Amino acid sequence: MTPIVSSTFDIAHWFLQRGELGRVFVSPLKLQRLLYLAQANYARRHDGAPLMPSLFVVSEVGPLEPNI
């Protein structure tokens, strides 16, 4: 399946912009978690289709997208 968005950076940038508009600091770890949740939620609603071309890895702090 082809992702809807061509780059994970586009989604990350969107989250950071939304944080600035709401005057909420989006830490790197929070951004990672938001990306993971966005990917999972989109896949759940669209029969497993990916939102972005990301491969999350397991770490002690949770799922991480190593390119971000």
Secondary structure as the mmCIF struct_conf table of DSSP 4:
data_model
#
loop_
_struct_conf.conf_type_id
_struct_conf.id
_struct_conf.beg_label_comp_id
_struct_conf.beg_label_asym_id
_struct_conf.beg_label_seq_id
_struct_conf.end_label_comp_id
_struct_conf.end_label_asym_id
_struct_conf.end_label_seq_id
BEND BEND1 ILE A 4 SER A 6
HELX_RH_AL_P HELX_RH_AL_P1 THR A 8 LEU A 21
TURN_TY1_P TURN_TY1_P1 GLY A 22 ARG A 23
HELX_RH_AL_P HELX_RH_AL_P2 PRO A 28 ARG A 45
TURN_TY1_P TURN_TY1_P2 HIS A 46 GLY A 48
BEND BEND2 LEU A 51 PRO A 53
STRN STRN1 VAL A 57 VAL A 57
TURN_TY1_P TURN_TY1_P3 GLU A 60 VAL A 61
BEND BEND3 GLY A 62 GLY A 62
STRN STRN2 LEU A 64 LEU A 64
TURN_TY1_P TURN_TY1_P4 PRO A 66 ASN A 67
#
